[in-house]
Amino acid sequence: MAFELGDGSSEGMNEINLIPLIDIMLVLMIIFLVTATVLNPTVPLDLPKTSANVNDIPPEVVQISIDKEGKIYWDKTPLNLDELNTRFAEEVAKGKDPQVHLRADKEGKYDMVAQVLATASGAGLTKIAFVNE
């Protein structure tokens, strides 16, 4: 038997029965999981229905590439900084705010990247992203 009374030994009980403790913890965990799924922190709203269609105009993307020698390319056309500044000003004058994707060779100099960023910022372009692999 696991537990005997009155055998006359002076030894006390050496082990604690953990089964009831485990049972209580499992019941508490189930209660917690049930109440956590029932309580949803979102605000219940009844949103209006409309028939309007959302037309997403794809943003214009300008690819600027800088190779390891520091040469600048607009898509595949080579440019210098003055021509790049003129092209940026033309894009801003069209009323468009194109996304500029800047691709720079990892072996290239940071100076040219900084100059291209300054040119784009000076022309008023705000959407500039670095492209990497």
Biotite code that builds the C-alpha atoms (Angstrom):
import biotite.structure as struc

atoms = struc.array([
    struc.Atom([0.000, 0.000, 0.000], chain_id="A", res_id=1, res_name="MET", atom_name="CA", element="C"),
    struc.Atom([1.054, 3.523, -0.587], chain_id="A", res_id=2, res_name="ALA", atom_name="CA", element="C"),
    struc.Atom([0.015, 4.843, 2.828], chain_id="A", res_id=3, res_name="PHE", atom_name="CA", element="C"),
    struc.Atom([-0.410, 2.953, 6.061], chain_id="A", res_id=4, res_name="GLU", atom_name="CA", element="C"),
    struc.Atom([-1.545, 4.124, 9.453], chain_id="A", res_id=5, res_name="LEU", atom_name="CA", element="C"),
    struc.Atom([-0.766, 2.642, 12.807], chain_id="A", res_id=6, res_name="GLY", atom_name="CA", element="C"),
    struc.Atom([2.154, 0.417, 11.977], chain_id="A", res_id=7, res_name="ASP", atom_name="CA", element="C"),
    struc.Atom([4.085, 1.836, 14.885], chain_id="A", res_id=8, res_name="GLY", atom_name="CA", element="C"),
    struc.Atom([7.039, 3.192, 12.925], chain_id="A", res_id=9, res_name="SER", atom_name="CA", element="C"),
    struc.Atom([8.369, 6.562, 13.938], chain_id="A", res_id=10, res_name="SER", atom_name="CA", element="C"),
    struc.Atom([9.109, 7.600, 10.345], chain_id="A", res_id=11, res_name="GLU", atom_name="CA", element="C"),
    struc.Atom([7.091, 10.454, 8.924], chain_id="A", res_id=12, res_name="GLY", atom_name="CA", element="C"),
    struc.Atom([5.752, 10.801, 5.437], chain_id="A", res_id=13, res_name="MET", atom_name="CA", element="C"),
    struc.Atom([8.676, 11.371, 3.023], chain_id="A", res_id=14, res_name="ASN", atom_name="CA", element="C"),
    struc.Atom([6.798, 12.200, -0.176], chain_id="A", res_id=15, res_name="GLU", atom_name="CA", element="C"),
    struc.Atom([4.220, 14.783, -1.165], chain_id="A", res_id=16, res_name="ILE", atom_name="CA", element="C"),
    struc.Atom([1.481, 13.660, -3.494], chain_id="A", res_id=17, res_name="ASN", atom_name="CA", element="C"),
    struc.Atom([1.595, 16.059, -6.486], chain_id="A", res_id=18, res_name="LEU", atom_name="CA", element="C"),
    struc.Atom([-1.369, 14.640, -8.402], chain_id="A", res_id=19, res_name="ILE", atom_name="CA", element="C"),
    struc.Atom([-3.997, 16.931, -6.784], chain_id="A", res_id=20, res_name="PRO", atom_name="CA", element="C"),
    struc.Atom([-1.761, 19.961, -7.403], chain_id="A", res_id=21, res_name="LEU", atom_name="CA", element="C"),
    struc.Atom([-1.373, 19.041, -11.080], chain_id="A", res_id=22, res_name="ILE", atom_name="CA", element="C"),
    struc.Atom([-5.140, 18.544, -11.387], chain_id="A", res_id=23, res_name="ASP", atom_name="CA", element="C"),
    struc.Atom([-5.819, 21.987, -9.930], chain_id="A", res_id=24, res_name="ILE", atom_name="CA", element="C"),
    struc.Atom([-3.256, 23.617, -12.235], chain_id="A", res_id=25, res_name="MET", atom_name="CA", element="C"),
    struc.Atom([-4.797, 21.944, -15.313], chain_id="A", res_id=26, res_name="LEU", atom_name="CA", element="C"),
    struc.Atom([-8.286, 23.149, -14.307], chain_id="A", res_id=27, res_name="VAL", atom_name="CA", element="C"),
    struc.Atom([-6.967, 26.694, -13.784], chain_id="A", res_id=28, res_name="LEU", atom_name="CA", element="C"),
    struc.Atom([-5.219, 26.605, -17.164], chain_id="A", res_id=29, res_name="MET", atom_name="CA", element="C"),
    struc.Atom([-8.428, 25.488, -18.919], chain_id="A", res_id=30, res_name="ILE", atom_name="CA", element="C"),
    struc.Atom([-10.406, 28.245, -17.180], chain_id="A", res_id=31, res_name="ILE", atom_name="CA", element="C"),
    struc.Atom([-7.788, 30.811, -18.221], chain_id="A", res_id=32, res_name="PHE", atom_name="CA", element="C"),
    struc.Atom([-7.795, 29.659, -21.858], chain_id="A", res_id=33, res_name="LEU", atom_name="CA", element="C"),
    struc.Atom([-11.591, 29.697, -22.066], chain_id="A", res_id=34, res_name="VAL", atom_name="CA", element="C"),
    struc.Atom([-11.891, 33.177, -20.564], chain_id="A", res_id=35, res_name="THR", atom_name="CA", element="C"),
    struc.Atom([-9.038, 34.525, -22.728], chain_id="A", res_id=36, res_name="ALA", atom_name="CA", element="C"),
    struc.Atom([-10.774, 33.409, -25.922], chain_id="A", res_id=37, res_name="THR", atom_name="CA", element="C"),
    struc.Atom([-14.162, 34.715, -24.819], chain_id="A", res_id=38, res_name="VAL", atom_name="CA", element="C"),
    struc.Atom([-12.888, 38.143, -23.853], chain_id="A", res_id=39, res_name="LEU", atom_name="CA", element="C"),
    struc.Atom([-12.118, 39.861, -27.133], chain_id="A", res_id=40, res_name="ASN", atom_name="CA", element="C"),
    struc.Atom([-10.586, 43.342, -26.755], chain_id="A", res_id=41, res_name="PRO", atom_name="CA", element="C"),
    struc.Atom([-11.990, 44.631, -30.048], chain_id="A", res_id=42, res_name="THR", atom_name="CA", element="C"),
    struc.Atom([-14.788, 47.158, -30.127], chain_id="A", res_id=43, res_name="VAL", atom_name="CA", element="C"),
    struc.Atom([-17.956, 45.770, -31.716], chain_id="A", res_id=44, res_name="PRO", atom_name="CA", element="C"),
    struc.Atom([-18.928, 48.005, -34.626], chain_id="A", res_id=45, res_name="LEU", atom_name="CA", element="C"),
    struc.Atom([-21.591, 47.840, -37.271], chain_id="A", res_id=46, res_name="ASP", atom_name="CA", element="C"),
    struc.Atom([-19.777, 49.295, -40.261], chain_id="A", res_id=47, res_name="LEU", atom_name="CA", element="C"),
    struc.Atom([-21.740, 50.874, -43.116], chain_id="A", res_id=48, res_name="PRO", atom_name="CA", element="C"),
    struc.Atom([-21.918, 49.163, -46.477], chain_id="A", res_id=49, res_name="LYS", atom_name="CA", element="C"),
    struc.Atom([-20.975, 51.108, -49.602], chain_id="A", res_id=50, res_name="THR", atom_name="CA", element="C"),
    struc.Atom([-20.858, 50.345, -53.273], chain_id="A", res_id=51, res_name="SER", atom_name="CA", element="C"),
    struc.Atom([-17.739, 52.370, -54.035], chain_id="A", res_id=52, res_name="ALA", atom_name="CA", element="C"),
    struc.Atom([-14.828, 50.617, -55.670], chain_id="A", res_id=53, res_name="ASN", atom_name="CA", element="C"),
    struc.Atom([-11.335, 51.358, -54.495], chain_id="A", res_id=54, res_name="VAL", atom_name="CA", element="C"),
    struc.Atom([-9.028, 51.973, -57.421], chain_id="A", res_id=55, res_name="ASN", atom_name="CA", element="C"),
    struc.Atom([-5.424, 51.595, -56.475], chain_id="A", res_id=56, res_name="ASP", atom_name="CA", element="C"),
    struc.Atom([-3.196, 53.511, -58.837], chain_id="A", res_id=57, res_name="ILE", atom_name="CA", element="C"),
    struc.Atom([0.105, 51.749, -58.981], chain_id="A", res_id=58, res_name="PRO", atom_name="CA", element="C"),
    struc.Atom([2.860, 54.088, -57.853], chain_id="A", res_id=59, res_name="PRO", atom_name="CA", element="C"),
    struc.Atom([5.456, 55.155, -60.339], chain_id="A", res_id=60, res_name="GLU", atom_name="CA", element="C"),
    struc.Atom([8.816, 53.635, -59.497], chain_id="A", res_id=61, res_name="VAL", atom_name="CA", element="C"),
    struc.Atom([12.151, 55.111, -60.494], chain_id="A", res_id=62, res_name="VAL", atom_name="CA", element="C"),
    struc.Atom([15.099, 52.715, -60.357], chain_id="A", res_id=63, res_name="GLN", atom_name="CA", element="C"),
    struc.Atom([18.392, 54.419, -59.530], chain_id="A", res_id=64, res_name="ILE", atom_name="CA", element="C"),
    struc.Atom([21.449, 52.179, -59.613], chain_id="A", res_id=65, res_name="SER", atom_name="CA", element="C"),
    struc.Atom([24.989, 52.943, -58.497], chain_id="A", res_id=66, res_name="ILE", atom_name="CA", element="C"),
    struc.Atom([27.724, 50.545, -59.533], chain_id="A", res_id=67, res_name="ASP", atom_name="CA", element="C"),
    struc.Atom([30.994, 49.966, -57.712], chain_id="A", res_id=68, res_name="LYS", atom_name="CA", element="C"),
    struc.Atom([32.808, 52.611, -59.794], chain_id="A", res_id=69, res_name="GLU", atom_name="CA", element="C"),
    struc.Atom([30.255, 55.214, -58.670], chain_id="A", res_id=70, res_name="GLY", atom_name="CA", element="C"),
    struc.Atom([28.393, 55.528, -61.989], chain_id="A", res_id=71, res_name="LYS", atom_name="CA", element="C"),
    struc.Atom([24.703, 56.431, -61.673], chain_id="A", res_id=72, res_name="ILE", atom_name="CA", element="C"),
    struc.Atom([21.989, 54.823, -63.807], chain_id="A", res_id=73, res_name="TYR", atom_name="CA", element="C"),
    struc.Atom([18.344, 55.871, -64.247], chain_id="A", res_id=74, res_name="TRP", atom_name="CA", element="C"),
    struc.Atom([16.814, 52.495, -65.022], chain_id="A", res_id=75, res_name="ASP", atom_name="CA", element="C"),
    struc.Atom([19.538, 51.520, -67.554], chain_id="A", res_id=76, res_name="LYS", atom_name="CA", element="C"),
    struc.Atom([20.510, 55.003, -68.754], chain_id="A", res_id=77, res_name="THR", atom_name="CA", element="C"),
    struc.Atom([23.823, 56.334, -67.369], chain_id="A", res_id=78, res_name="PRO", atom_name="CA", element="C"),
    struc.Atom([23.693, 59.827, -65.818], chain_id="A", res_id=79, res_name="LEU", atom_name="CA", element="C"),
    struc.Atom([25.831, 62.206, -63.839], chain_id="A", res_id=80, res_name="ASN", atom_name="CA", element="C"),
    struc.Atom([24.645, 64.091, -60.735], chain_id="A", res_id=81, res_name="LEU", atom_name="CA", element="C"),
    struc.Atom([23.560, 67.201, -62.680], chain_id="A", res_id=82, res_name="ASP", atom_name="CA", element="C"),
    struc.Atom([21.466, 65.162, -65.111], chain_id="A", res_id=83, res_name="GLU", atom_name="CA", element="C"),
    struc.Atom([20.014, 63.208, -62.182], chain_id="A", res_id=84, res_name="LEU", atom_name="CA", element="C"),
    struc.Atom([19.021, 66.454, -60.474], chain_id="A", res_id=85, res_name="ASN", atom_name="CA", element="C"),
    struc.Atom([17.319, 67.606, -63.708], chain_id="A", res_id=86, res_name="THR", atom_name="CA", element="C"),
    struc.Atom([15.428, 64.300, -64.056], chain_id="A", res_id=87, res_name="ARG", atom_name="CA", element="C"),
    struc.Atom([14.299, 64.458, -60.420], chain_id="A", res_id=88, res_name="PHE", atom_name="CA", element="C"),
    struc.Atom([13.086, 68.047, -60.930], chain_id="A", res_id=89, res_name="ALA", atom_name="CA", element="C"),
    struc.Atom([11.148, 66.955, -64.043], chain_id="A", res_id=90, res_name="GLU", atom_name="CA", element="C"),
    struc.Atom([9.419, 64.190, -62.086], chain_id="A", res_id=91, res_name="GLU", atom_name="CA", element="C"),
    struc.Atom([8.437, 66.602, -59.326], chain_id="A", res_id=92, res_name="VAL", atom_name="CA", element="C"),
    struc.Atom([7.253, 69.169, -61.907], chain_id="A", res_id=93, res_name="ALA", atom_name="CA", element="C"),
    struc.Atom([4.906, 66.543, -63.398], chain_id="A", res_id=94, res_name="LYS", atom_name="CA", element="C"),
    struc.Atom([3.084, 66.550, -60.074], chain_id="A", res_id=95, res_name="GLY", atom_name="CA", element="C"),
    struc.Atom([3.920, 62.955, -59.359], chain_id="A", res_id=96, res_name="LYS", atom_name="CA", element="C"),
    struc.Atom([5.708, 61.787, -56.246], chain_id="A", res_id=97, res_name="ASP", atom_name="CA", element="C"),
    struc.Atom([7.404, 58.638, -57.556], chain_id="A", res_id=98, res_name="PRO", atom_name="CA", element="C"),
    struc.Atom([9.012, 56.038, -55.393], chain_id="A", res_id=99, res_name="GLN", atom_name="CA", element="C"),
    struc.Atom([12.778, 56.036, -55.799], chain_id="A", res_id=100, res_name="VAL", atom_name="CA", element="C"),
    struc.Atom([14.319, 52.595, -55.471], chain_id="A", res_id=101, res_name="HIS", atom_name="CA", element="C"),
    struc.Atom([18.024, 53.038, -54.841], chain_id="A", res_id=102, res_name="LEU", atom_name="CA", element="C"),
    struc.Atom([20.206, 50.080, -55.687], chain_id="A", res_id=103, res_name="ARG", atom_name="CA", element="C"),
    struc.Atom([23.862, 50.445, -54.755], chain_id="A", res_id=104, res_name="ALA", atom_name="CA", element="C"),
    struc.Atom([26.677, 47.959, -55.207], chain_id="A", res_id=105, res_name="ASP", atom_name="CA", element="C"),
    struc.Atom([28.034, 46.707, -51.893], chain_id="A", res_id=106, res_name="LYS", atom_name="CA", element="C"),
    struc.Atom([31.586, 47.458, -53.043], chain_id="A", res_id=107, res_name="GLU", atom_name="CA", element="C"),
    struc.Atom([30.664, 51.036, -53.997], chain_id="A", res_id=108, res_name="GLY", atom_name="CA", element="C"),
    struc.Atom([31.469, 54.180, -52.052], chain_id="A", res_id=109, res_name="LYS", atom_name="CA", element="C"),
    struc.Atom([28.962, 55.571, -49.611], chain_id="A", res_id=110, res_name="TYR", atom_name="CA", element="C"),
    struc.Atom([29.780, 59.098, -50.819], chain_id="A", res_id=111, res_name="ASP", atom_name="CA", element="C"),
    struc.Atom([27.929, 58.595, -54.105], chain_id="A", res_id=112, res_name="MET", atom_name="CA", element="C"),
    struc.Atom([24.920, 57.093, -52.304], chain_id="A", res_id=113, res_name="VAL", atom_name="CA", element="C"),
    struc.Atom([24.821, 60.101, -49.982], chain_id="A", res_id=114, res_name="ALA", atom_name="CA", element="C"),
    struc.Atom([25.024, 62.507, -52.942], chain_id="A", res_id=115, res_name="GLN", atom_name="CA", element="C"),
    struc.Atom([22.145, 60.749, -54.732], chain_id="A", res_id=116, res_name="VAL", atom_name="CA", element="C"),
    struc.Atom([20.060, 60.844, -51.533], chain_id="A", res_id=117, res_name="LEU", atom_name="CA", element="C"),
    struc.Atom([20.803, 64.546, -51.109], chain_id="A", res_id=118, res_name="ALA", atom_name="CA", element="C"),
    struc.Atom([19.883, 65.224, -54.745], chain_id="A", res_id=119, res_name="THR", atom_name="CA", element="C"),
    struc.Atom([16.567, 63.372, -54.392], chain_id="A", res_id=120, res_name="ALA", atom_name="CA", element="C"),
    struc.Atom([15.769, 65.106, -51.134], chain_id="A", res_id=121, res_name="SER", atom_name="CA", element="C"),
    struc.Atom([16.701, 68.483, -52.580], chain_id="A", res_id=122, res_name="GLY", atom_name="CA", element="C"),
    struc.Atom([14.344, 67.918, -55.507], chain_id="A", res_id=123, res_name="ALA", atom_name="CA", element="C"),
    struc.Atom([11.486, 67.230, -53.081], chain_id="A", res_id=124, res_name="GLY", atom_name="CA", element="C"),
    struc.Atom([11.212, 63.454, -53.421], chain_id="A", res_id=125, res_name="LEU", atom_name="CA", element="C"),
    struc.Atom([10.193, 61.805, -50.167], chain_id="A", res_id=126, res_name="THR", atom_name="CA", element="C"),
    struc.Atom([9.640, 58.139, -51.026], chain_id="A", res_id=127, res_name="LYS", atom_name="CA", element="C"),
    struc.Atom([13.129, 56.670, -51.195], chain_id="A", res_id=128, res_name="ILE", atom_name="CA", element="C"),
    struc.Atom([13.843, 53.013, -50.557], chain_id="A", res_id=129, res_name="ALA", atom_name="CA", element="C"),
    struc.Atom([17.015, 50.939, -50.563], chain_id="A", res_id=130, res_name="PHE", atom_name="CA", element="C"),
    struc.Atom([16.840, 47.704, -52.561], chain_id="A", res_id=131, res_name="VAL", atom_name="CA", element="C"),
    struc.Atom([18.842, 44.690, -51.439], chain_id="A", res_id=132, res_name="ASN", atom_name="CA", element="C"),
    struc.Atom([18.836, 40.948, -51.871], chain_id="A", res_id=133, res_name="GLU", atom_name="CA", element="C"),
])
